[in-house]
Amino acid sequence: MTEKVRIAQLSCGPEYSGVQKEIDEAAAMVDAEIFFPDIMLADVRKGFDEFGLDVRSPDLKLAIARARALVDGRIDADAVFSAAISMRTPTFPSSPTPSPSARRPGRCSPGWRP
């Protein structure tokens, strides 16, 4: 029996949007294992400072720190799946203008507050 391919998931919003089940099913179809890299809170703080992008979303900060741990070689993975999933409703010319909070960059989690 061969070892499963280990895929590190760097994502923002898949649980809330209902996409996580699809990601897990796709991994199972190719006999792969999806995992979330384990990091420390200090990694989140350090990664945020070193990355140089001022994001407000805690989920996005966590994804950045996890990516940094992979790049630095502290986490071992065969592959990486990266996604930012938004639940915002698309606007069309006949639609009302979205609220200012819906247009803020770096917002991935539904519980985000300024």
N, C-alpha and C positions, 0 to 999 in steps of 0.2 A: 504494500500500500504506500502510495506517495504522500508526502506532506502537503497540506493545503497551502495555497498561495495566501500570504498574509497581506491584506490591504488596509492601510491606515486611512481612516475617514476623517477628513478635515471639512466640516460643513457647518452651516448656519441655517437653521430652520426646518430640517427635514421631518422632525417629529411633529411639530405643529402643523405642517402642511400635509401630513399623511404620506409623504414620499419615502420615509425610512423603511417601511415594509417592502416597497418596491426595490430599494437598494439591497436589502437583506435577501430578497428572493432572487435577484439577479446574481448575487455572489454565490448563493447556493446552487444555482444552475451550472456554474462553472467550477463547483467544488472549492470555493475560496472562503476565506474567513475575513469578515470586516471587523476591525477593532478601532477603538478610540485611543490614541496615545496617552498614556498616563504622564502627567506633569505635576509640578508643585506650583503653589500660588506665586512663589518667588519667580518662577519661570514666566508666568503671565505678566507680572510687573516688569521684569527685565526685558522680555520680548517686546512689550508695548513700547518701552523707552527706546530700544535699539531699532525697532522697525521704522519709527519716525512718522507714523500715520496716526492722526488723532481720531480714533473711532469711539463711538459711545456705546456700541453694542457689546455687552459682556460675552456673548457667544462668538462674535467676530474676534474679540481680543483673545479668547481661548483658542480659536482656530489658528490665529497668527502664532501664538506661543507653541502650539503643537507642531506647526510647520517648521518653526525654528528648531525645535528639538530633533525633528527628522533630518533637517539640513545639517545640523551640527553632529549627527551620528549618534545621538544619545538614545534614539529609538530605532529599532530595526524593523523594516518593512520591505516586502517584495514589490509593492506598488502603493500608489496613493490615489485616493478618490477625493477630489475637491469640488465643493459645490456651495453656492449661496442661493438659497431658495427664498423668494419673497412671496408673501401672501397679499400684496397690494393688488387692488383691482385696476386693470389697465384703463386709461382714460382715452376717450375718443373725442373728436371735435364737438359732438353734441352732448358730451358728458360734462358735469360741473367740474371745476378745477379742484384737484385734490387738496386736502388741508396741508398747511405748511409742515406739520409733523410727518406726513406721509412722504414728503419729498426730501427729508433729511438724509444725507449720505451716512453710510456706516450703520444703518438700522436693519438688523436682521431678526431680532427676537420680538415676539408679540408683547412681551411685558416691558419693553423698553420705555423709559421715561427720561425727558431732558433733565 
